[in-house]
Amino acid sequence: MVLAGYAIAFTLLAHVVGRMDVGTAYAIWSGLGTAAIVIVSALAYGQRPTITALGGIGLIVTGVVVLNLSSPH
């Protein structure tokens, strides 16, 4: 199941890279993955993120937004 998930994720990433800068696509992919892991760990395992962790995730999201706004369309 994990291998199928990786195959789908990389296939979709490769598809997006054809339409968007590689750096922007990878930043979005990794940022969303990081935020998703925090959400899954909170819901599935009860691991509540600290204020510092939430601040770090906020910085990642902000960085992705700034990257998207600064890249040519």
C-alpha positions in Angstrom: 0.0 0.0 0.0 2.8 2.4 0.8 4.6 1.6 -2.4 1.4 2.3 -4.3 1.0 5.6 -2.5 4.6 6.6 -3.3 4.1 5.7 -7.0 0.9 7.8 -7.2 2.6 10.7 -5.4 5.7 10.7 -7.6 3.5 10.3 -10.7 1.4 13.3 -9.8 4.5 15.3 -8.9 6.0 14.5 -12.2 2.8 15.6 -13.9 2.8 18.9 -12.1 6.4 19.6 -12.8 5.5 19.8 -16.5 3.3 22.8 -15.7 5.1 24.5 -12.9 8.7 25.3 -11.7 10.4 22.3 -10.1 11.3 24.3 -6.9 7.7 25.5 -6.5 6.2 22.1 -7.1 8.6 20.4 -4.6 8.1 23.1 -2.0 4.3 22.7 -2.1 4.6 18.9 -2.1 7.0 18.8 0.9 5.1 21.5 2.8 1.8 19.8 2.4 3.4 16.5 3.4 4.8 18.0 6.5 1.6 19.6 7.6 -0.4 16.4 6.8 2.0 14.3 9.0 1.4 16.7 11.9 -2.4 16.4 11.4 -2.3 12.6 11.1 -0.1 12.2 14.1 -2.4 14.4 16.2 -5.6 12.6 15.1 -4.3 9.0 15.0 -1.8 9.0 17.9 -2.9 12.0 20.1 0.5 13.7 19.6 -0.5 17.3 20.0 2.0 19.7 18.3 3.6 22.4 20.5 3.3 26.1 19.9 6.9 26.0 18.5 5.9 23.2 16.1 2.8 25.0 14.9 5.0 28.1 14.4 7.4 26.1 12.3 4.5 24.7 10.2 3.2 28.3 9.8 6.6 29.4 8.5 6.6 26.5 6.0 3.2 27.4 4.7 4.2 31.1 4.5 7.3 30.2 2.6 5.3 28.2 0.1 2.9 31.0 -0.4 5.7 33.6 -0.9 7.4 31.2 -3.3 4.2 30.9 -5.3 3.6 34.6 -5.4 7.1 35.4 -6.5 7.3 32.8 -9.3 6.4 33.8 -12.8 3.1 32.4 -14.1 
